């Protein structure tokens, strides 16, 4: 397959058997190179990890679920190095092409998976989302994307980063493909959830004016379709301590997952990724424990505010930065993005990106964040909204 998008790892192609019929028959899919696929190595975005991988003999459960549903596997996609970057850039392998806005960054770390879908090289792609690695590129590429309830989709056979934050998410370009993939990967929700929406104006306060202007009519349409959106008025938890707790948990667990390998084999990492692992190595057990306590308090606050309501929020604050943007410009976007993205991470709730708008020719999404276990409901709401049903 011609890959002008630089979305795929250049592995020799091996046919992976799939069911002859099923709900995903006729669909194709790609897999982020964190997930094991029998007949392929797993490189994790780093050539040293790839060299140590060997050819895998088993297939990760979510990959197998898509195969059993009848989808055809077309390849393994690039990932930001060790899945520890939101930009989508990789110092070793380059940058996948943003099919919706080629002059802009792809977002990561599931950059190759989103690129493959947005460039029409497959219908569905698996990614992982630890701190925003599905939701960010989904917004940047104009795709449907889900970060599921923590633990909803198996991570067996997936290279870990942060055990209490890692999730297996997925992308699709069309509502039908997104719904079909959800049915195979998620099964049915175990509880019925009503559709009652909520919003918090504090989550919109730091957005650029053009983002506010683009998302306001979308929320009005949602209110018209699903009923009045309840305003949440309690002051948001403090931003800086919450972000610090997120970074400490992520960094500490990332070092537990990969630190021994990094040091034992002298992995050469990109400067930004190396800096993050160095930060994680320095987090003490006491700091980690305190950060976990703050996470539980943060999650309890949102549980009290939301109950079983569904929160409407920006996925990220703006369209993707330009490829030519200075690092400090990308950092500003990344920082505000994390304040939005970490809500689902720390509360373990599912979040779906809906591709609803464009600005300067580049996509922008909006999100629904639901109660834990409401993943299928969120997918149905997202797809029905975009189909006008």
N, C-alpha and C positions, 0 to 999 in steps of 0.2 A: 504494500500500500504506500502510495506517495504521501510523504509527511512534510509538506512545506511549512507546517505550523510549528515544527520542532516540539510536538506534543509527546512523542513516543520515545522510549528507550530503544536504541537500535539493536535489539536482540534478534538473533535468528528466529524466524517465525516457526512455532510449533503448534500444530492443530490441537486444540483442547476440546474433547468431546462434549456435546450438549444434547439435551433432549430434542427429539425430532419434532415434537409438538408441545404446546403449552401456552400460557398466557403471554409469554414474551417472545413467542415465535415470530420471526421476521425482524426482531430488534437486534442491534449489535451493541456491544459494550466493551469498555476499556477499564483497566484496573491500575490505580496508583501503585507505584513500585515500592510499597510497604507491605503489600499483601502477597502471600505465597500463592503461586500458581504452578501446579505440577508441570515439569518440563522447562521451567524458567528459573533464573536466579532472582534474588530479591536484593536490590542495590541500595535502597533507602536514600538515594540522592548523593551518595558518596562513593568514590571509586574504591576506597579501602574496604568498605562494607561489601561492595560488590565482589571484590577479589576473594573475600572470605566466605561468600555465600554458598557457592556450589549450586548445583541444579536441584531444585526442590522436588520432592516426590509426593507431596500432598498439597491439596488446594484448600485455601482458607474458606470457612463456612459461608460467608456472604458471597464470595465468588461462585461457590458451588450452587448456592440458591438461585443465582441468575442463570447458570448453566442448566439447572434442573427445570427452570421455567421456560427453557427453549431459546434463550438469547445466545448469540454467537460471539465468542471472545475474539477481539481483534488486536490486542496488544497491551503492554504495560507502559504506563505513562510516567513522565518526569515528576519529581517532587522536589520542593525546596529541601536543602540538605538536612537530613535527619528529621525532616518535617518541622523544623524549628525556625520558620520565617514566614511572615505574612506578605512579603513583597512579590514572591514568585520567582525571584532571581536566584540563579545557582552558579557559583563561581566555576564549577567543574564542567557543567553541561550546557550552560547558556540559559536563555529565557524563552519559554513557550510563547507563541503568538496569541495575543488577545483577538479572537475572531470577530468580536463586536467593535473593537476600537484598537486597531493595530498599532497606533502611535502611543498607546498607554500600557502601563504595567499589567501583568496578568493577575496579580494577587496570589497568595499562597496559603498554605504550602501545597494544596492540591492543584497546582498550576497546570500541570500537564493534562489532568483529567478534565478540567474545565475547558482547556484549550481544545482538546479532542472533540468535545461535544459542540463547542461554539463554532468550530471550523467545519462541522458536518462530517467528521471522520468516524463518529459513532453516535448512537442515539442516547446512551446511558453511560455514566462512568461512576465508579466507586472512588471515594476519597476518604480522608480522615479529617476530623475536626477536633482539635484540642483547644485552641484559643480563638478559632474563627476561620479555620483553613478550608472549610466548604462554603460558609456563608459569605466570606469576603469575595472570593472569585465569582461566586454565583451572582452577586450584585454587580461586580465589575464586567462580567461577560453577558449579563442579561439572561440568566438561566434560572430554572427552578433548582433549589438546593435545600437539603434538609440536614440539620444536625439533630440526631434523634435523642430521645431520653437516654441518659447515661445507662449503658448496659443493655439497651433494647436489641441491638444487633451485635452478634458475637465478634470479638476481636482476636479470637484464636487464629494463629497463623498470620498475625500482623505485627510488624516491627513496632515496639512500644516507644512512647515518649514520656507520657505522664499518666500513670495508671488510673488516677481518680478523675482525670479530665478527658482522656482519649475517647473518641467515639468514631464509629464507622458511618459516614454520611454518603450521599450520592447526589448526582446532578442529572438533569434531563433538559432537553431543549423544548419539548412540547408537553402540554398537559397530559396527553394520553400516555406517553412514555413514562412520565413521572409517576402517574397513578399505577401503571402496570408494574414498575419497579418496586414501588411501595408495597404493593400487595404481596410480592414475592419475598421481600426483605423484612417486612414488619409484621405480617400476619394481621390479625384483628386486634383493635384496642380491647383491653380487658374490662374497661368500664365505660359507661356512657357519660359524655360530657356535653353540657349545654353550650350554646353559642352566645355568650355574653362578653362583650368587648370592653376593654379598659385602655386608658392611655395615661401617661404622665408627662406633662408639659416640660418638665425638667430634662427629659431625654431629647427634646427637640431644641432646647434653648441654645446649644452651642453649634447648631448646624448653620452652614452658609444660607443666606437668604434665598438663593435659587433652589436649594434643596427643600426648604420649608414650603416654598411656593409650589413645587412639583408634587410634594406628598400630601398637601392639604386637600386637594380635590379627590385624591385617591381615598383618603380617610372618610370624606363625605360620602363617596360612593359605597364604602363599606358600611357606614352607618345607615344609609338608605336600604341596603340589602339585608343587614343583620340586626338592625336596631341601634338604639342610642349607645354611644360610647361613654362609659362611666369615667369621669375624671378622678385621678388619684391625686390627693392634695397634700399628703404627708411629705415633709422634706425628704429628699433622697438620702440614702446613706452617704457618708463622707467619701469623696472620690479617691483621694490620695491613699488613705489607709487601705481601702478596698483593693485598689490597683496594686499596692505593695504586697498585700496578702496573696493576690493572684500570682504575681511574679515569683514570690517566694515558694509557693506550692509548686508551680510549674517548674521553676528552676531546680528545686531540691529533687523532685521526682525525675526530672530529665537526667540529672546527674546520676541518680540511682540506677536508671535504665541504661545509660550509655557511658558513664564516666570511666568505668573500668576498661572498656574497649578503647575509648579515646586515649587513655594513658598507656595501656599495655601495648597498643599497636601504633601509637604516634600518629593518629589520624590528622591529616591536614584539613583544616576546616576554613571556610570563608571567614573573614574578620568579624562579621556581625554574628554569625553562629558561634564562633569561638568565644566571643564576648559573653553571649548568653549562657554557655556552659560554664564559663569561669564564674559568672554570677551565681549559678546554681551550686557549684562546688563550695562556695563561700557561705551558703545559707546553713545555719546551725540547726540541729534537731529542735532546740528550744524555739527558734524563730519559726520553724516549720509547724510545730505544734500550735503556737500562738496564731499563725496564719490560718490553720485549719479551724480553730475556734472562731476566728473572725468570719470565715466562710460560712460556718453554721449559723452565726448570728445574721449575716447578710441574707442567707437563704430563708431563714425564719421570718425576716422582715418582709420579703417579697411574698412568702406564703400567706402572711397575715393580710397584706394589702390586696393581693389578687384573689385569694381563695381559688375557686375553679374558673375564674374569668380568664380570657385570652387577651394578652397584652399586645397592642399595636405599637411598633417601635421602628425607627430607622435601622436598617441592617448595618450600614456604615454611613459616615457623615456626608460623603460626596462621591462623585464618579472617580474612577481610577486616576491616579496621578500620571502625568506624562512620563514616557521612558526617559526623557531628558531632564526630568525634575531633579533638583539637588537633593542629596540625602536628608538634609534638614527639613525640606518640604515634605518628603515622604514620611518622615518621623512625626510631623505634626498630625497628618492624617491617621497614621498608625495609632498614635496615642489616643485620639478621640475615639477612633474605631474600637479600641480595646475597652473603653468605658461602656460602650454599648454591647459589645460581643460577650463580655465576661458575665453578664447577667445570666444567660443560659448556662454558661460553664459552671458558675458557682452554685446555681440553684438546681442543676442537673435536669432542667426542663428542655423539652424539644422546641426547636425554632425552625421555621421555614422561610426562605427568601422567595418573594414573588417579584418577577421582573415587570415593573409597572411604568417606568418613565425613562426618558433620555434627556441629557443636557449636553450641548455641543457635540451631538452625535454619539455620545457614550452612555451606556446603560446605568440605571440606578434602581435599586430594589427597595422594597419595604418588607417588614417581617411580621409574622404572627408567632408569639411565644405562648405555648399552652401549658396546661397542667401536665405533670409527669404522667406518661402513659397515653397521651392524647395525640400521638404522632400521626396516625391515619386520619384522624379528624382534621388536623392541620393541613395535610396533603389534600384532602377532599375540599376544604375551604379554599385553598389556594388555586386549585385547578378549576373549580366551579366558578370562582370569581373571575378568572381570566377568560373562561369560556362563556361567561354571561349567563350561567345556569342558576 
